[in-house]
Amino acid sequence: SPTLPNLPDFFKTPFKIGVATYQKEAHVLVPEGMVSVLTPTGKLELGSFVHTSLFVKAEGSQLAVYLESGQKLGTYQGTLLLEGNSSPVSINQKPYRGSWAIIPANEGSFHVVNQVMLEDYLKGVVPAESPASWPLESLKAQAIAARTYAIANWEKRKEMGFDLTADQSDQVYRGM
């Protein structure tokens, strides 16, 4: 008989959604939280930020991080993370629940990943896949189908650093 993979507790483990892939630059909002870089040698904390816009640019295989004023915080090798956030984030001027990570991709590009709990992810999928004017039972069925797809395809794009994409190649996800 087939064996099921060991799945995490999706009430505690966020999904990682690739909302902007192979980007050269991105604008992210830090409502409140610690921004860190996971480097090959450990974790480097860039600092705690409140209502701060950051611009990230790919520079070769590194990430250059700038404040809105244009001041460069530095250039880093590794994954940029927002931790300890409890407010909606903004990625390229689009609001999302949860948090974000910026993962180096090919030379000169990166992926922006929304880290979001399953039920919050569904709040961004169901309205994108089904008009609100549909009958309630249809919307409930869409929520079940979207949840089932997300769990069945968890880590589908693990080699890229996230679970699913935010477009029709997985499920259309529009955040908030």
RAZI-V824776 format. One record per pair of residues at least 24 apart in sequence whose ideal C-beta (glycine too) atoms are under 8 Angstrom apart, sorted by the first residue. I is the first residue (numbers start at 0). GAP is how many residues later the second one is. D is the distance in Angstrom with one decimal. If there is no record, write none. Layout:
# RAZI-V824776
i->{I I}
gap->{GAP GAP}
d->{D D}
This chain:
# RAZI-V824776
i->{6 6 7 9 9 9 10 10 13 13 13 13 13 14 14 14 14 14 14 14 14 14 15 15 15 15 15 15 15 15 16 16 16 16 16 16 16 16 16 16 16 17 17 17 17 17 17 17 17 17 17 18 18 18 18 18 18 18 18 18 19 19 19 19 20 20 20 20 20 21 21 21 21 21 22 22 22 22 22 23 23 23 23 24 24 24 24 25 25 25 25 25 25 25 26 26 26 26 26 26 26 26 27 27 27 27 27 27 27 27 27 27 27 28 28 28 28 28 29 29 29 29 30 30 30 30 30 31 31 31 31 32 32 32 32 32 33 33 33 34 34 34 34 34 35 35 35 36 36 36 36 36 36 37 37 37 38 38 38 39 39 43 43 45 45 55 55 55 57 57 57 57 58 59 59 60 60 60 61 62 62 62 76 77 78 78 78 87 88 90 93 93 94 94 95 95 95 96 96 96 96 100 102 102 102 104 104 110 110 110 112 112 113 113 113 117 117 117 120 120 121 121 121 122 123 123 123 123 124 124 124 124 126 127 127 127 127 128 128 145}
gap->{144 147 146 107 108 141 106 107 84 85 101 102 103 100 101 102 103 106 135 139 148 149 85 97 98 99 145 146 147 148 96 97 98 99 104 145 146 147 148 149 156 93 94 95 139 142 143 144 146 147 148 72 75 77 93 94 95 147 154 156 71 72 91 92 84 90 91 139 144 83 84 87 88 89 35 86 87 88 89 33 34 84 85 30 31 32 33 29 30 65 66 76 84 86 26 27 28 29 63 64 65 66 25 26 28 54 61 62 63 64 72 74 84 24 25 60 61 62 24 52 55 59 54 55 56 57 58 52 53 54 55 49 50 51 52 66 48 49 50 30 45 46 47 48 44 45 47 26 39 41 42 43 44 40 41 43 37 38 39 37 38 32 34 27 28 24 46 54 46 50 51 52 49 47 48 43 46 47 42 39 41 47 27 26 24 25 82 88 25 84 80 81 80 81 28 79 80 26 27 78 79 60 57 58 59 55 56 49 50 51 48 49 52 59 61 29 32 33 29 52 24 25 28 53 49 50 51 52 25 46 47 48 47 43 44 45 46 42 43 25}
d->{6.7 6.7 8.0 7.4 4.4 6.8 7.4 7.7 6.2 7.6 4.4 5.6 5.4 7.4 5.8 7.3 5.9 5.2 6.3 7.2 5.2 6.8 7.3 5.0 7.6 5.6 7.3 3.9 4.8 7.8 6.5 4.6 7.9 6.3 6.6 6.3 6.7 5.6 7.3 5.4 5.7 5.2 7.6 5.7 6.5 6.4 7.8 4.3 7.1 4.8 6.4 5.7 7.6 6.9 5.6 6.9 4.9 4.5 7.2 7.2 6.4 6.0 7.0 4.0 7.0 4.9 7.8 7.3 6.8 5.6 6.7 4.5 7.8 7.0 7.2 6.0 5.6 7.1 6.1 6.9 5.2 6.8 6.0 6.6 6.5 4.5 7.0 7.4 5.1 6.7 5.8 6.8 7.5 5.1 6.4 7.5 5.6 7.9 7.7 7.7 5.6 6.7 7.5 5.3 6.6 7.5 6.8 6.8 5.6 7.9 5.8 7.3 7.1 5.5 7.8 5.9 3.7 7.8 6.3 5.9 7.3 7.4 6.1 7.8 3.5 6.7 6.3 7.5 6.1 6.8 5.9 5.0 5.8 4.4 3.9 7.2 7.4 4.8 5.2 7.9 6.8 7.0 5.7 7.8 7.6 5.0 6.3 7.7 4.4 4.7 6.9 5.6 7.4 4.9 4.5 6.4 6.8 5.8 3.9 6.6 6.6 7.1 7.7 6.0 7.4 6.6 5.6 7.2 7.8 5.0 5.3 5.5 8.0 6.4 6.3 6.1 5.7 7.8 7.6 6.2 6.6 6.3 7.8 7.4 5.1 7.0 7.6 6.0 7.5 7.7 7.5 5.5 5.6 4.3 7.4 3.7 6.2 7.1 7.4 7.0 6.2 7.8 7.8 4.0 7.4 7.2 7.8 6.3 5.9 6.5 6.6 4.6 7.5 8.0 6.8 6.9 6.4 7.6 6.4 6.7 5.5 6.0 7.6 7.6 4.8 5.3 4.9 6.6 7.7 5.0 6.8 5.1 7.1 7.8 4.1 6.2 4.5 6.5 5.6 5.9}
